[in-house]
Structure formats: C-alpha cells, structure tokens
Amino acid sequence: MTIEEARTRVKELTELLERYNYEYYVLNQSSVSDAEFDRLMNELKLIEADFPGLKSKNSPTQRVGGAVQSEFKKIPHKRLMLSLGNVYNEDEVRAWDKRIRDLLGQDEVTYSGELKIDGLGMSLIYDRGEFQYAVTRGDGEVGEDVSANVITINSIPMHVKETRPFEVRGEVFMPNASLEALNEKRMQTGEPLFANARNAAAGSIRNLDSSVAASRKLDAYWYYLVNAREIGHTIHSESLDFLDEQGFKTNHERKVLYGVEDLLAYIDECTAKRETLGYDIDGIVFKVNDITLYDKLGYTAKEPRWAIAYKFPPTEVTTRLVDIFLTIGRTGRVTPNAVLEPVRVAGSMVQRATLNNEDFIAEKDLRIGDVIGLHKAADVIPEVTGPIVSARTGDEVPFIMPDNCPICGNPLTKVKGLHYCLNKDCESRKIESIIHFASRNAMDIDGMGEKVVEVLFGEGFIHDIPDIYRLQDHASDIKRLDGWSDKSINSLLDAIEESKKQSLERLLFGLGIKEVGEKMGKVLAKRYKNLEDFYNLSEEELLKIPDVGPVAAHCVYEFFHDEKKLNELTLLKLNGVNFEYLGTDTVDVNSYFYGKTIVLTGTLVKYSRDEMTEILEGIGAKCAGSVSKKTDIVIAGPGAGSKLTKAEALGIEIMDEETALSHLARLNG
C-alpha cells in the first residue's frame, strides 16, 4: 500500500467509524454489527502503525484512552462560563418572567426550556472542522484542559461540517446504568462506591489516566453554542438544531415555550418524568430564545439575566434512624450525627446526616429507632426533617447527650447551646486540626485528605502537625500499608516538601487559631511579615489592627502564649517551614486607593477579581463584597448589576478597570 492509498483509506475508515459512532451513541441505532465495527477499527490501527504520520490526534483509534498525564494544563476561557441564578417555586418563576418582560418592554417572551443535567460543565473548541480541546468550567474564568479524557466519550464528534471556529458548552454526565455497573464492579474489588453519578463523572474526567474515563461509559449533552451569532444563528433553539446537524448530542426533551404559563407547565411535565430519564437532573433551565436580546438584558456580576435555573424542591424520603454518634471538630465542638438505614435520595445513597446539636434533636423529638423524613437541602446536604410519629412502636430510645467526650473521656462543656471538648490533646481534635492544616486553602498538601490523615494517625505515624514534616522517616512503613506504593508515597512527600514554601498567611490560617480565617490570616501576615513577630505581641497591639476585634485579639494572643503551641512552631521552623510573608504588596499611604473601601463588580479583563482584590489589599485598600454608605469606590466591569445601581444611587465614586489600572500604574512608577 502506497502512502497515498493509505491516506485515502484512513479518510474512508475515519468517516465510516465516526458515522457508526454517531448512529450508535447519539441516535441509539446501528447499521453495522459490532464485529464489522471492530474489523474496521483494527484495519485503521494497522494502517496507522505502518504509516505513523497519518495518525491524527482526532483519530477514532485515540478514543480508547491510555494517555497518562502528570497534571492538567490551565486554560483561560475565551468567554466567561458564568453560573445561573436559581428560582425554587412558581412565584419566583413568575417574578423572573416579569423582570424579563419589563426589561424588554414586551407583553410575552419566547423561551427555551431544557433539562438541567447533573454533571460536570464542559466547553469544547472546534476549528477548521476539527475538535481542538476540551476545558472544564473551573472558576468560570480559567478551566483545565481535559481533552485526553473527553475524547473517550464516543458521542462527542471529532470532526464536524462547520469549518469556522466555534465553542459549544454542555454537561458531561454518567448515565444511571453506567453508575450501577461501575459500583457493582467496585463492590467486587472492595473499592469504595461512588455516592452519585455526578461525583463519578467528575472523578472520571479529572483522572490523570484517560483509560479510567474510557472505561466508565460517560456521555454528554450540549446546550449552548457560545458564538451562535458569528455562525449566523440568532435564535437559541435553532442553534441547538445546528448542533444536531454537526453531530452533537443535544437533549430532545427541550421545548420552545411561549410565556410564563408554558414555563410552569413544562416544570410539571419534567417533574413527572424525572425518575424515568435514565440520568440525573437537578432542575430545568429557561433561556430567552432570541439571542439578539441578550445584550439588552445583560448580566449581573455572576450570572446572565437572560437565563435562570429552576431547582426542584428537595425530594423527601423516609428511612430509619439507627443510631446517633458524636464527632469532635478541631475547635472541640461536638456534633451529633445520625446513622441511617441506607436510602437513595436526590441521586446518591445516604447513610449519615448531621443533627447539628443537642437542642436540634430535642426540638425535633428524634429518637433512636424512629422512622424519619430525609431530604437534601439544596439537593446537596442530607437533612433530617423529623420523625414519623405515627410509625412509632414504643421501642424507640430518646437520645441523651453524654457528659464526657466519647474519644478522650474528658468532661464536655456546654456554651450557648453547643457542646465542646476542651481537651486540646483529644485525638479527634488533633486529627481534624491536621486535616485543616493540610487543606487546599491552608498549606495545600495534595494527597493528604481526611482518609489519609486518619490512616496515618491511626498507624501512629502522625500525632500532631509537626509530624507531617517527619513522614519521610516512616516512608518504608507507609509503603507496606494497603493502597500505598512508591509512587503514591513519593507524591505525598513531594507535596509536603512543596508546602514548606507557602506564604505566612496560609500558615496562620492552617494553624487553626480560633477566629483566624483566610481573610484574617492575610491581614495579620501583611501587618507583621514574620510569624515570630507574634510571640511578643500584646492584645492591645493586636487591637490596633483594622478588622481585629477583642475576641480575635485574645485568641491570637492566647495561641502565641501557649507553651505547647510555641514548641510545635519551633519544630515547624526546624523542619524548614517558611515563616515569612511572601506577598509583593507595597503600601503607599499616598496612593489613590490607600485606606479606601472598594467593591469590585462585573467582569474584569486583565485580572480576575481575586487577583485584583489581592493587589488592592496589598497596597492598603480594603475590599468589600457589598456596597454600603461606607464604600468609597466601585470598580465596575461589563455585566455589572445591582452593586453598580446601588453605588450610583448613593453617589459613590465609580471607575472602570482601565482607570483603576492607570492609578495602579502611577503607584508603580
């Protein structure tokens, strides 16, 4: 076979295999047998093996997975992936429709109604008729390149008819049948089961080994052509028809709706069929169907005004309250938790639920053995609604809060309705403190989550925070534990070593000082620059810092005058943990922003909001989340909403991003 003959045959095979994939995975039909499909695929593999230069990254042979990455590359979105506002009942749906009609000056608006798939938001980029890359939503501004995993989803086209560049957004999900098969397999191998399809899909897409995603039979629905007008479409429902024509899988449960009564009828229709769909949905999305109206309707700071998500009311189920056990947090707070007979609710199997405190149990009159009502608050957090009193048999047992900590045996203290274990050496408190120290927003030790900490603590390798930095002494012993390998222990040790470089504000937050959250950690770090500067501070000196009140000042003073804590800090320093503030702030009392309270709203271009906040606070400004009479300046970008309106009403100074950057440029010389 000559190179030209091979090139022609590769093109023929690619077109055939993609057509058969489309028929099977999108249309749910097939015009070819599995054996014939496999024969054609093997032929393509052989040709690509003989002529490696003909193998494309979008070849059908590349969809089986196998690529292993060390990390996911960060990719900025060309256009922000904003979240949607939520409505929860008929009154709120009617109010949203009225706002839309008032803004447009119309008596009735045409909408598109679509099912809200409970999966992982995704964006696909195409150019010259070929798939380019796939990127997760991330924080809406920057996502992760997960192309190697996404191309294993057979319903996604690698080649399309449209040659102009375009972006399509949708949801990657795991069908219920795939979840059941996956969990059955994991049960046989003794692996933990996935709680719901969404977690399984997200875990699959974010696995660095693409063969994992390939094995889990994911699927995707696509619901938004980002640059529809550039492609020539001004009606949203028609742009979805265009995606159908290009070979994308769109959800055909969608409908064009005329006015608010249609919206409400569509809600009833979708609610009735929710449990029969074969995949999880957590609501319905309504969009104004005329894309040309989007600019007029505009955006708030976080979401478009032309779309809204109706969220289903929590699904309530019944189960039995088998037992109540206590957990002790890092601050010593005692929380009662329910042990439940396993029950499926809102897409996941639930066996535990928090019961908040002793008073909550008493107010609900919950008894061990009760049949209870259960739902998920906001479709996320399992919440016990109360007992089914009529189902009681008389064998139910009232809960009595113990006088002593179930972990260390020390007496419990009740303060303002909450119980605390005040023993700082309580093992449960220590474990929670270590978990907090290693968490993402603190020292960010990747691979040192809750379960890992519990195992290492239970095996005696960690007793307190400084022991984290001596784990290399136990590496050979850890490798002998189930689930550990040279690679996993080395990755953990590398992450621990990397955490030594974190800036002071993260260390302050990670130490778990009462009243010191992330923001307070930054305030303190910027003021004193070195952890050891806190050793000799008085409460009076701490009170001079803006935003530090009497309670926080006392907690910080107490922490740094605790001999045991100081010994731990000494060990951290000896093990190479950085004590310095590494920020680049340059406070200039003559700068335009120094000492002023600033609110950011709308979309910023050069910097993200977090980055701009860090810059402004670094030069002595204070950034607030809402506009009030105390606000000095509002920096407003495109899509600014109610904050801008309120600032205008209060006569507050408003500037755009360009003006703000010009002030910063003058500061930098």
Steps between C-alpha positions, in 0.01 A plus 500: 500500500642838397484805726227652281295180509543490877394865536186435293413189699557676836257772390241240395534301823486812717178618334343153531595451864384849597169446322446169679594661832245776439228250414568288809577762767282792386214346301486176705496288186759313298535407134803277554581203723748523788725255318508716187569813708790325674635376164506855361660635818773236489568576134545868587735412786716288269526773237591759766765261634652469151464873424537686837489837326136437406386460862299805605437607859130480406520153351235248614787284627588767760163478674581188701710689756843414633673837524628574850570862593696645790257792536225689317599816314311816598315674216325840526149503355462726198162597643410460865308188601254668734274318742120537490273658754246269666125506557319247715124544461219633282507850651872536429457374142223754443714776653792414269275501194362840605851645536586377152181647351551830681860529380396424142172691509311198363171340604631149434842344446595178321727271698690175455446242774769236556579235758779593741735200490676424828853456371823686433492822296718481190601713203617364162695703245485422127683654205544406133244225548697322774489468876776707661471458878262461795514712813314474831305792644752549783430833670324634191807691388760223480440127455708188446583331170344153527504419128662158543208390718220671310588342165429159653129597505382345176198728451726805458593569135865540411416641156213732404372659181542859624851626424475835679625508861231451763454403864230273637418450867320223677506244775699178527309245706485136595176317411339313788566165334872582475510599868331177607740289293801695630394468864429129459852452366649711782305298756654179364851645528441649846530861383281776651180563305420829330223686684341635183539531125627858515792411728582201283501710182712776656747248641529328164560819302757627751697175510846541351474155337268528199437124496295552818263739323484265201392209719216683675259553208442872544270702278430868435223738395579832334276798564667826395675622185708782645565696181167420334462846345843477337389171344177661380243395763289749695250255652629271775277202417617520137864504614431169678359361174827611340692301762287196414599542136868512598472166680474620860270329746243752621215421736173468307290542812542872432206719398430847369268666751271799454452697819503417868210253494699284261797518737291369788343224289848391388610479864209266575578289193870460586432433867268213405761329281808581712542149643463326163766684301794268568724789612490752784359850460487757778276755335392674181668785314299775334667728244364789299484345154595814304878529528496859370333607827784374719702822483196707595420275794864493607667336796530535873842458657474121494227392262310585182158663540367320192511152658393347829510155661188363666613263776276211599366502856697260723381143454398367841538134579457296816754280670586383850719677755722208605728684741651836597875547538716803583788655308748748646627781275838675516359774725358237735140550388291186545254415220239222521463301176229262385572145386226417250381192321648561153253685276532656155408867489563758224734272309718360778496239775484661844602327825597800716357843579600771747261573785668833586472501880313368803228767474429407135438138603276608787297746288441234236432238771727253319543157653730215406290251304266766356383493141605848387455730202814592305577734214802677356516871570568669164529146359839467672500463881298216660259652752271322747158665496350318800352174626194323359326486838219278371757228419628472857474160672604604850846344464662829397769634736542872582851639443695615806807717448789341693684696768841397368677508165460159330856524365714615794259466793541860620189688621301687235416868547182663364531858373206681335326176409811328365712233666879510495783270595757738648780241508753626246660155494176327395592273208197601297590869532857422397390310191266782394778756559741306277234467228438876516874580490544291183185630328505684168447851637757449774830322425353321196665159547363306204417139586463561873125496534278381781535126443878512457542702820279259693707202378835665575378610844357160576827330404692733731697681226342838583405630844498875433567753224884500516498122442383569143850623424660186642298253296799420280638312801205260472493466119597132494235415763229697319575315176404175671145625561220400263460741210847656527781472247834665432326744269225599745728550801751695290221724367384569855852575622554735203177684585608529865837639394331749267270618781802629693514788251150631572466863605435605862127569454436135404700379799303726736173365362624142507605515864133512593519806726148571618344802319776499235349414164655554158432874493623560855811297418577739215442806717736374769766376258516829313530692825776299670676317212660229721331244724748557781391864521177374661679343797536828690184682391251619760123497455508880496739502204285250311192714559664786309474296178190580289250209500648342815248510783537413869408132460742446210777691679458284810502174296817599310674611821400182679625278215844660489536484877420129521829322576394183321405695184832685508685168520307378195589820312866450586484149352332635184781750453768237564337290228529783249145643498502861377400761762522805269230691316579456130251753362619778273284775651643850510299716736515866403293731717495751214351254250150567366355184655675501840255466788194497273225240492456363150238274342570311176210415272449375146764327286863608526729435205865530599467346845250267660305641793713302745818635341372859503391461863847378593663794321274759661528355849875478450522879457288575803142495370214302644284296262138435597240267350205741506432868446410717800538858618850406617607410144744750348544363145326248276712355218249380242558278199259376229197322643494707820155476657333594827823610670558758230139618522526541876832684471345746255207558735736568793723732297805278548802548272488254208790417273565244230786252501716712268483797738582279798801356317623849413500589872692180573748577223574841655561325832753269334686792352 
